Amino acid sequence: MDNNGNLDRIEIVLCDTQDGANIGSVCRAMKTMGLTHLTLVTDRIYDEERIRTLALHAYDLYENRREFTDLKEALCDSILSVAATRRSGKGRKTSRVNPEELAEHINGLGAGKVSVVFGCESNGLSDEQVKACSTVVTIPTSDKFPSLNLSQAVQIICYSLFQRLRPYRGQSNVVPSSRIDAASDTCIDSLKAMGYFKNDEEISRTREFLTSIMERAGMTEGEVQKMEKIFTKSQKIAKHKTREQGETQI
C-alpha cells in the first residue's frame, strides 16, 4: 500500500546544525525513506558545496528548504512537533515515545504537518527547544555508548516512519500549533482570574502542560473551542459565586 500521502506531511527540522556536510547527509537519509520536507532553524551561512557533496542526488531537498531563526515560528503551522533527544530531566518533557510508537501516533492524527526536530551535533536540543515541542522521541541505544550522530538519528527515525506509516486517509482537520498556543493562553488567563497560580513558574509549567496535552491529542477546532469554554465558563462561575458570597456577608 502506498503511504506517500502520510510521509508527505512529515517535516525534518534541524536546529543550528554546525557542519553543512551533516545537512547533506540528512538530505540523503530523508530522501531514501521518501521524506522531502526540510526546515533549518539557524542564522549560520553554510558551504553549499559541502552540502551538495554529501547529499548527492538529494540536494534538491536543501534547495527547497524552509529557513527560520526562531523554532517557535518554524513550528507554528504544525499539528504535532516532536523533539528528538535522549537526554531527560527537569523541563525536558515527561512524555516520551520510541520511533515505532511515534509512527503509530501519527497514524491516528488528522490532517496536518508533523515536525520532527533535531538539535546541533555537539549539544543536541536545548531545554527551551524541547519545551517548544509537543512531545519527545528517543531512539533506544546501548548504555555503553548511547550517542548517535545527526544523520544516523535522522535515518533511524525516517526508516521507522517509512516502515510503519499507513496510507493516509485524510481524517478531520487538526488545528496547528499557533491555534493551540492561543487556546493555552485563554485557559491560562481564566486560571489567573480565579487566583489559581502562586507564581510565574507555575504559570509557565501549566501553559507548557496544557499545550503539550492538546497538541498530542490532535484536537480539531471544535474540540479546542470546547476546551476553552470549560475554562472561561469556570471563571465566570467562580466570579459569580464570589460576588454572591460578598453580598451574603453584607
Secondary structure in CASP SS format (residue, H / E / C, confidence):
PFRMAT SS
TARGET T0000
AUTHOR 0000-0000-0000
METHOD secondary structure of the structure
MODEL  1
M C 1.00
D C 1.00
N C 1.00
N H 1.00
G H 1.00
N H 1.00
L H 1.00
D C 1.00
R C 1.00
I E 1.00
E E 1.00
I E 1.00
V E 1.00
L E 1.00
C E 1.00
D C 1.00
T C 1.00
Q C 1.00
D C 1.00
G H 1.00
A H 1.00
N H 1.00
I H 1.00
G H 1.00
S H 1.00
V H 1.00
C H 1.00
R H 1.00
A H 1.00
M H 1.00
K H 1.00
T H 1.00
M C 1.00
G C 1.00
L C 1.00
T C 1.00
H E 1.00
L E 1.00
T E 1.00
L E 1.00
V E 1.00
T C 1.00
D C 1.00
R C 1.00
I C 1.00
Y C 1.00
D C 1.00
E H 1.00
E H 1.00
R H 1.00
I H 1.00
R H 1.00
T H 1.00
L H 1.00
A H 1.00
L H 1.00
H H 1.00
A H 1.00
Y H 1.00
D H 1.00
L H 1.00
Y H 1.00
E H 1.00
N C 1.00
R C 1.00
R E 1.00
E E 1.00
F E 1.00
T C 1.00
D C 1.00
L H 1.00
K H 1.00
E H 1.00
A H 1.00
L H 1.00
C C 1.00
D C 1.00
S E 1.00
I E 1.00
L E 1.00
S E 1.00
V E 1.00
A E 1.00
A E 1.00
T C 1.00
R C 1.00
R C 1.00
S C 1.00
G C 1.00
K C 1.00
G C 1.00
R C 1.00
K C 1.00
T C 1.00
S C 1.00
R E 1.00
V E 1.00
N C 1.00
P H 1.00
E H 1.00
E H 1.00
L H 1.00
A H 1.00
E H 1.00
H H 1.00
I H 1.00
N H 1.00
G C 1.00
L C 1.00
G C 1.00
A E 1.00
G C 1.00
K E 1.00
V E 1.00
S E 1.00
V E 1.00
V E 1.00
F E 1.00
G C 1.00
C E 1.00
E C 1.00
S C 1.00
N C 1.00
G E 1.00
L C 1.00
S C 1.00
D H 1.00
E H 1.00
Q H 1.00
V H 1.00
K H 1.00
A C 1.00
C C 1.00
S C 1.00
T E 1.00
V E 1.00
V E 1.00
T C 1.00
I C 1.00
P C 1.00
T C 1.00
S C 1.00
D C 1.00
K C 1.00
F C 1.00
P C 1.00
S C 1.00
L C 1.00
N C 1.00
L H 1.00
S H 1.00
Q H 1.00
A H 1.00
V H 1.00
Q H 1.00
I H 1.00
I H 1.00
C H 1.00
Y H 1.00
S H 1.00
L H 1.00
F H 1.00
Q H 1.00
R H 1.00
L C 1.00
R C 1.00
P C 1.00
Y C 1.00
R C 1.00
G C 1.00
Q C 1.00
S C 1.00
N E 1.00
V C 1.00
V C 1.00
P C 1.00
S H 1.00
S H 1.00
R H 1.00
I H 1.00
D H 1.00
A H 1.00
A H 1.00
S H 1.00
D H 1.00
T H 1.00
C H 1.00
I H 1.00
D H 1.00
S H 1.00
L H 1.00
K H 1.00
A H 1.00
M C 1.00
G C 1.00
Y C 1.00
F C 1.00
K C 1.00
N C 1.00
D H 1.00
E H 1.00
E H 1.00
I H 1.00
S H 1.00
R H 1.00
T H 1.00
R H 1.00
E H 1.00
F H 1.00
L H 1.00
T H 1.00
S H 1.00
I H 1.00
M H 1.00
E H 1.00
R H 1.00
A H 1.00
G C 1.00
M C 1.00
T C 1.00
E H 1.00
G H 1.00
E H 1.00
V H 1.00
Q H 1.00
K H 1.00
M H 1.00
E H 1.00
K H 1.00
I H 1.00
F H 1.00
T H 1.00
K H 1.00
S H 1.00
Q H 1.00
K H 1.00
I H 1.00
A H 1.00
K H 1.00
H H 1.00
K H 1.00
T H 1.00
R H 1.00
E H 1.00
Q H 1.00
G H 1.00
E H 1.00
T H 1.00
Q H 1.00
I C 1.00
END
